[in-house]
Amino acid sequence: MRSLLIAVTGLYSYTHDLSELLDILAGAGFDEEIKVASEILTPPLHPSRYPGKRALSYNKERAERCLNSAKLILSWVKEVADP
C-alpha cells in the first residue's frame, strides 16, 4: 500500500497504520470492505514493530481473517496500480 501511495500521490508516509494510508489514498477509490480489511490488519502490525509490546494471540479464525484481509488489500492495490 505504501508503494501505491508513493505512485499515486508522490508522498511517503511513515505510518504503519493501514487505515491512515487509506485515508491519504482516498482519491484512489475503495469500498468499505477495503477499509474494514485495513482495520483488521493494523492491530497485528503494531506489536511486531515496537519492542516491549506484547504480541497478539492468534487462533485459526483470527489468522484466516487476517490472511483474507491481506489478500483483499493486495488485490485492490494491484487493481489500482494496473487498471
Secondary structure by P-SEA (a helix, b strand, c coil): caaaaaaacccccccccaaaaaaaaccccccaaaaaaaaaaaaaaaaaacccbbbbbbcaaaaaaaaaaaaaaaaaaaaaacc
